[in-house]
Amino acid sequence: MKIKLPLTEKFLWDLYKLYNKTENVLELISPPNSSVKAILNYKFYGYLRDAWDRQHQKEKERMNFYKLIQRLKNSGYLKMLKIKSKKAVIITPKGIEKLFKVELKTMGKKRRTDKKWQMVLFDIPENKRKYRDYFRTALQYLGYKKLQKSIWVCPYDVEKKTKELIKRYNLRPFVELLLVKKIGLG
């Protein structure tokens, strides 16, 4: 089943994939006192717009591209900067977080060949409520189902992504991962 992403998420995901394919064309810059992950050279911005236009010509006109960029800027996913007299487009930390969620939504899930289930048990304290909510949402994207309030199970091979998720939100002391043969009370 292919997931249909909203246009803003699709654009951010395309931008991320393009960045990964063409790192040599892009500059990686991390300004002091900034948690910015990636900055695209502004010259590349025109190329990106043209590539996007060709790929999605039927969907949107050129003006809609600029509206999309503006929407992403207003949402806090992208930011325009001037660095060393050059304009740059950056993906903000909020944009990186959005990309992480898009990646979880779109990743292909394969059932475990050993027929075992991945089980997550967690007891995340109230002072980390925001991360607990992020964690639950991400578990759903990975294909987990709630067995009890803080016990989730998944038949897919998502152990690696689950560990990345635990590390990303710094939840190691509050989460246990188990691999179980059978789910049920009988």
Secondary structure, 3 states (H helix, E strand, C coil): CCCCCCHHHHHHHHHHHHHHHCHHHCECCCCCCCCCCEEEEHHHHHHHHHHHHHHCCCCCCHHHHHHHHHHHHHHCCEEEEEECCEEEEEECHHHHHHHHHHHHHHCCCCECCCCCEEEEEECCCHHHHHHHHHHHHHHHHHCCEEEECCEEEECECCHHHHHHHHHHCCCHHHEEEEEECCCCCC
